[in-house]
Amino acid sequence: MKSEDWVSTALRALAEQDAELEAPLAVEDRIRKAFRRKHAMRRWRNFGSWSLAAAAMIAIGVVAGLRHEVREGRPVPPPRAPDSKVAPQRVAARPPQVAAVDPPIADQAPASKPAPSNRQPREVVTEFFPLQDVAMPFERGELLRVTVPASTMRKVGLPVNEDHLTDRVYADVLVGEEGLTRAIRFVSYEK
Amino acid sequence: MIATDQTLLERALEGAEDAFTALYRRRQGAIYRFALHMTGSTAIAEDVTQEAFLALILHGSRYDEARGTVAAFLYGIARKLVLRRLDRRDEAALEVPEDYAGPEDLLEDLTRRESIEQVRQAVLSLPPIFREAVVLCDLQDSSYEEAALALDCPVGTVRSRLSRARAMLVRKLRGVAMV
């Protein structure tokens, strides 16, 4: 028999032996969950684009109102986020370092002269806390601004006063392109 | 009437989970075996299968029927994932001796598991560009055209790689078989 023939026979035997091999059922379960998440995200995004437009209108109204009050010399109330909880924004291809701690917030130096009356509140964020036990590759995703109960902060080890557990706080949730939530950080505003 | 892969993919991209599941069940075995024959690792084969179908969920809209079948598109995705894994792995771990010493005739012995395992190891020891041609055309029964699309090269290149790969296998298995 020619060498090519027996190589073909040998390969055929290998192919026949492995013909029934398949991925475990657990893989199918995982992939179907990912499929559901992805399409749930898509439906949610469609809803989000409408609510984003509504949020923009509300935000414009709030800013216009604030300016009016500042001109009249009244104190500026604490910032309010748009009622919509959805404000998705694309993040860079590289994810934020989940373990990294943001630079400390510099103390405000005593003001030698009065601050301008139209100073905008400063956004202060915590580090990102991972939401997955195992670090998965991350290439692209979205950062979603949401509100969550303050008790969520406790789940990642941040201290929260008992009296404020049900208060709502702002958070940024990092969602991978496949729909998995990867990390969360909390946001507050400093005047 | 059985839905084609393309129909299933189109419905899946619209959000039909039943269509996606049907497509997955139809094609997962081939993708899993392709990854297994390329890497020799069931763990990597599982990962590659999962990631290939995840990529199909995310980027399935890039499929162009004019370029080839859904199966070839999936093989192309799986191939990239496999090559990325192979880059990370120590190829030396897969190395097997150039020639196997064995007194028995390979053909008489093919039913024996050990001989088939030797063939498997010989395939795994081929350089990746030759290995993928053998795995697709000889082990997965893909056509040259389908393999060419998956490997992103002309059909003539598939033929020549296959020819060279088979010649390498003859040399590697010389000690076992009666030529």
Interface residues (C-beta under 8 A of the other chain):
Chain A: M1 S3 E4 W6 V7 S8 T9 A10 L11 R12 A13 L14 A15 Q17 D18 A19 E20 L21 E22 A23 P24 V27 E28 R30 I31 R32 A34 F35 R36 K38 H39 R42 E177 E178
Chain B: A12 G15 E17 F20 T21 Y24 R25 Q28 G29 I31 Y32 R33 L36 H37 A45 E46 T49 Q50 F53 L54 I57 L58 L106 L107 L110 T111 R113 S115 I116 V119 R120 V123 V134 D138 L139 Q140 D141 R166 L169 V170 L173 A177 M178 V179
